[in-house]
């Protein structure tokens, strides 16, 4: 998919890293008429948005990102003609399911009113919690998935949800809902924050993902997440952009000449490549950037579909596994404290129920992961599979082959996942908008011509391209005032 070497000796902009954000930055700059080169260390572009045969021939797996409510909702992705470049979204009938003990399950219906009805005595509370979010989702999404806007672009909408969003998910779930099933459903949404659920702002994750369930759904990409990356690459190249893969950048001096270099990488990588270019005080700030917990992930080749005790679980591609709010909260607190929970909160996807192109006829793929302490090498296979068997007895008999990665192996797969942190940095109250440093323009480094464009900037982790888009917009505002060259060979 790549040229072997750059085609020119100088560019307006070079992007280091071809993840969704690096490609988003490249596309934005190329659309503005700049000459752009994107460099990727791996042989295939995509970063956390790739697909591969990890287990057996013909079984296509997504090594990281697999389900894309943020991708489908992304204002940037929606502005691109990606369908013309091969992208096809698949919407499962139900966005999400949360199986419970005793063969029960709570399903998130795409239709909001149907969900309100399905929740019974909690329906009215669910409507009160989410109706404003759903009615004003585009304004809220625009302000919450970007740099801190001062003043907010939609101050009335933000003011309405500010207090609710600030609350810890544990408090919000218990305060809003009476039924244990609704409480754990909400907690599972908030668990995507990769924070203990007693922390401020975790409620915002639960509200945002619940909202997206109804206004966008939780879609997957036909053929695997690589299809999204391939569409981004195809469109980028149609604009005249260049992509070189298999090219690890270790020093700015290795690069062709350019006016601008953007990094789709965490601060640690920037310090190793460009640290000598940056002021000492700024280097210290980057060195204090906090990375989050890791993950342990299993990809499965299966002889048949997962035998869920509740048949409603086959109506979706995405499931959260935890028996109660208390269990889920204890699990996430344990991980944050450096311990491995006996009953981890498990996130699971079964894409071939809705996309049979990913496996041979009659066979299936699935993946499951849980959160672990940063840098963990503990094998969580037994704990994860015990949770799956709890809600799908006989699951282990369907396994043909497993492929596992612990936190350090996730970092080896993608260096952006520092110690297994798939969000490229903690997204708590103190590092949500102020990532990687406290700045109203966090994409701009303390050296003219150098920029961050990866998930260590707002709005953080997820396949949405917004970090790259906002970084590129910052570059375009600065561009005429920048030197004609960074003179990287002479530094």
Buried (B, 14 or more C-beta within 10 A) or exposed (E): BBEEEBEEEBBBBBBBBBBBBBBBBBBBBBBBEBBBBBBBBBEBBBBBBBBBBBBBEEBBBBBBBBBBBBBBBBBBBEEBEBEEBBBBBBBBBBBBBBBBEEEEBBBBBBEBEEBBEBBEEBBEBBBEBBEBBBEBBEBBBBBBBBBBBEEBEBEEBBEBBEEBBBBBBBBBBBEBBEBBBBBBBBBBBBBBBBBBBBBBBBBBBBBBBBBBBBBBBBBBBBBBBBBBBBBBBBBBBEBEBBBBBEBEBEEBEEBBBBBBBBBBBBBBBBBEBBBEBBEEEBBEBBEEBBBBBBBBBBBBBBEEBBBBBBEBBBBBBBBBBBBBBBBBBBBBBBBBEEEBBEBBBBBBBBBBBBBEEBBEEEBBBBBBBBBBBBBBEEEBBEBBBBBBBBBBEEBEEBBBEEBBBBBBBBBEBBBBBBBBBBBBBBBBBEBBBBBBBEBEBBBBBBBBBBBBBBBBBBBBBBBBBBBBBBBBBBBBEBBEEBEEEBEBEEE
